[in-house]
Amino acid sequence: MREVNLALRFLLELYALGALAYWGTHTGSGWTSVALAVAVVAIAGVIWGTFASPKASHRLSLWPRTGVQAAVFGAAAAALWVSGQTVMAAVFAVAAVVNGGLVIAWGQ
């Protein structure tokens, strides 16, 4: 079951990047929408990769790392919400919270 939770965590990370890209493409117009999507995904990816990933160069301790992860997942849920995808935002947020709770409880 723990492996399934880690696999879900990875899928949530990918979905978060997709949600941020979706917001970017629906916020800008023309080439700025693509630039915004690329920029916001790059920023989130760099933050996650630097501070929250298992092989992060500056991996934070549990609670600060959880805060970074919550910020990225929260930004993704908010991006979906403001893009009009309210149901997907709610489902994503609940899945991220439950998954995060299990990650902490199981020491993953």
FIMARKE-388183 format. One record per residue (C-alpha): chain; x, y, z; residue in three letters. Coordinates in Angstrom, 3 decimals. Layout:
N
+-------+----------+----------+----------+-------+
| bavex |        u |        v |        w | marvo |
+-------+----------+----------+----------+-------+
|     A |        X |        Y |        Z |   ALA |
...
+-------+----------+----------+----------+-------+
This chain:
108
+-------+----------+----------+----------+-------+
| bavex |        u |        v |        w | marvo |
+-------+----------+----------+----------+-------+
|     A |    0.000 |    0.000 |    0.000 |   MET |
|     A |    2.901 |    2.351 |    0.705 |   ARG |
|     A |    4.206 |    1.914 |   -2.832 |   GLU |
|     A |    0.786 |    2.837 |   -4.193 |   VAL |
|     A |    0.842 |    5.994 |   -2.065 |   ASN |
|     A |    4.264 |    6.958 |   -3.437 |   LEU |
|     A |    3.069 |    6.320 |   -6.986 |   ALA |
|     A |    0.041 |    8.514 |   -6.319 |   LEU |
|     A |    2.358 |   11.196 |   -4.947 |   ARG |
|     A |    4.346 |   11.178 |   -8.181 |   PHE |
|     A |    1.157 |   11.403 |  -10.252 |   LEU |
|     A |   -0.047 |   14.308 |   -8.105 |   LEU |
|     A |    3.265 |   16.087 |   -8.708 |   GLU |
|     A |    2.879 |   15.665 |  -12.467 |   LEU |
|     A |   -0.767 |   16.727 |  -12.309 |   TYR |
|     A |    0.212 |   19.846 |  -10.369 |   ALA |
|     A |    2.599 |   20.861 |  -13.134 |   LEU |
|     A |   -0.105 |   20.175 |  -15.711 |   GLY |
|     A |   -2.618 |   22.252 |  -13.763 |   ALA |
|     A |   -0.200 |   25.167 |  -13.597 |   LEU |
|     A |    0.425 |   24.893 |  -17.338 |   ALA |
|     A |   -3.323 |   24.783 |  -17.959 |   TYR |
|     A |   -3.745 |   27.990 |  -15.967 |   TRP |
|     A |   -0.945 |   29.663 |  -17.888 |   GLY |
|     A |   -2.416 |   28.817 |  -21.258 |   THR |
|     A |   -5.847 |   30.057 |  -20.203 |   HIS |
|     A |   -4.613 |   33.250 |  -18.572 |   THR |
|     A |   -2.480 |   34.791 |  -21.278 |   GLY |
|     A |   -3.260 |   35.318 |  -24.922 |   SER |
|     A |   -1.250 |   34.330 |  -27.957 |   GLY |
|     A |    2.397 |   33.633 |  -27.349 |   TRP |
|     A |    2.201 |   35.084 |  -23.823 |   THR |
|     A |   -0.023 |   32.196 |  -22.762 |   SER |
|     A |    2.661 |   29.710 |  -23.782 |   VAL |
|     A |    5.385 |   31.776 |  -22.136 |   ALA |
|     A |    3.340 |   32.048 |  -18.941 |   LEU |
|     A |    2.657 |   28.308 |  -18.903 |   ALA |
|     A |    6.325 |   27.461 |  -19.418 |   VAL |
|     A |    7.475 |   29.984 |  -16.814 |   ALA |
|     A |    5.091 |   28.912 |  -14.062 |   VAL |
|     A |    5.862 |   25.216 |  -14.630 |   VAL |
|     A |    9.603 |   25.931 |  -14.622 |   ALA |
|     A |    9.375 |   27.916 |  -11.389 |   ILE |
|     A |    7.327 |   25.221 |   -9.642 |   ALA |
|     A |    9.649 |   22.506 |  -10.947 |   GLY |
|     A |   12.773 |   24.282 |   -9.767 |   VAL |
|     A |   11.290 |   24.935 |   -6.328 |   ILE |
|     A |   10.127 |   21.324 |   -5.981 |   TRP |
|     A |   13.364 |   19.887 |   -7.319 |   GLY |
|     A |   15.543 |   22.073 |   -5.136 |   THR |
|     A |   13.711 |   21.723 |   -1.826 |   PHE |
|     A |   11.120 |   18.922 |   -1.858 |   ALA |
|     A |   12.156 |   16.043 |   -4.103 |   SER |
|     A |   13.785 |   12.937 |   -2.625 |   PRO |
|     A |   17.106 |   13.794 |   -4.303 |   LYS |
|     A |   16.888 |   17.559 |   -3.765 |   ALA |
|     A |   20.143 |   19.467 |   -3.579 |   SER |
|     A |   18.860 |   21.450 |   -0.566 |   HIS |
|     A |   16.297 |   19.003 |    0.841 |   ARG |
|     A |   14.439 |   20.565 |    3.718 |   LEU |
|     A |   13.468 |   18.855 |    6.962 |   SER |
|     A |    9.961 |   17.391 |    7.241 |   LEU |
|     A |    7.800 |   20.392 |    8.129 |   TRP |
|     A |    9.433 |   23.027 |    5.918 |   PRO |
|     A |    9.423 |   20.509 |    3.056 |   ARG |
|     A |    5.754 |   19.797 |    3.708 |   THR |
|     A |    5.116 |   23.542 |    3.510 |   GLY |
|     A |    6.836 |   23.781 |    0.118 |   VAL |
|     A |    4.864 |   20.802 |   -1.160 |   GLN |
|     A |    1.616 |   22.270 |    0.173 |   ALA |
|     A |    2.405 |   25.593 |   -1.512 |   ALA |
|     A |    2.968 |   23.953 |   -4.906 |   VAL |
|     A |   -0.096 |   21.728 |   -4.599 |   PHE |
|     A |   -2.138 |   24.665 |   -3.293 |   GLY |
|     A |   -1.039 |   26.818 |   -6.214 |   ALA |
|     A |   -2.069 |   24.049 |   -8.608 |   ALA |
|     A |   -5.489 |   23.708 |   -6.980 |   ALA |
|     A |   -5.952 |   27.486 |   -7.041 |   ALA |
|     A |   -4.894 |   27.569 |  -10.695 |   ALA |
|     A |   -7.551 |   25.025 |  -11.554 |   LEU |
|     A |  -10.136 |   26.893 |   -9.487 |   TRP |
|     A |   -9.584 |   30.267 |  -11.141 |   VAL |
|     A |   -9.533 |   28.567 |  -14.549 |   SER |
|     A |  -13.090 |   27.397 |  -13.940 |   GLY |
|     A |  -12.219 |   23.778 |  -13.154 |   GLN |
|     A |  -13.722 |   23.880 |   -9.660 |   THR |
|     A |  -14.543 |   20.168 |   -9.380 |   VAL |
|     A |  -11.076 |   19.141 |  -10.526 |   MET |
|     A |   -9.560 |   21.655 |   -8.121 |   ALA |
|     A |  -11.505 |   20.197 |   -5.208 |   ALA |
|     A |  -10.713 |   16.588 |   -6.146 |   VAL |
|     A |   -7.029 |   17.417 |   -6.575 |   PHE |
|     A |   -6.868 |   19.285 |   -3.256 |   ALA |
|     A |   -8.513 |   16.429 |   -1.339 |   VAL |
|     A |   -6.254 |   13.845 |   -2.997 |   ALA |
|     A |   -3.159 |   15.927 |   -2.214 |   ALA |
|     A |   -4.134 |   16.387 |    1.446 |   VAL |
|     A |   -4.940 |   12.702 |    1.983 |   VAL |
|     A |   -1.780 |   11.626 |    0.177 |   ASN |
|     A |    0.337 |   14.120 |    2.123 |   GLY |
|     A |   -1.115 |   12.907 |    5.401 |   GLY |
|     A |   -0.234 |    9.327 |    4.530 |   LEU |
|     A |    3.273 |   10.334 |    3.433 |   VAL |
|     A |    3.831 |   11.924 |    6.840 |   ILE |
|     A |    2.151 |    9.147 |    8.823 |   ALA |
|     A |    4.120 |    6.448 |    7.038 |   TRP |
|     A |    7.407 |    8.348 |    7.123 |   GLY |
|     A |    7.786 |    8.366 |    3.361 |   GLN |
+-------+----------+----------+----------+-------+
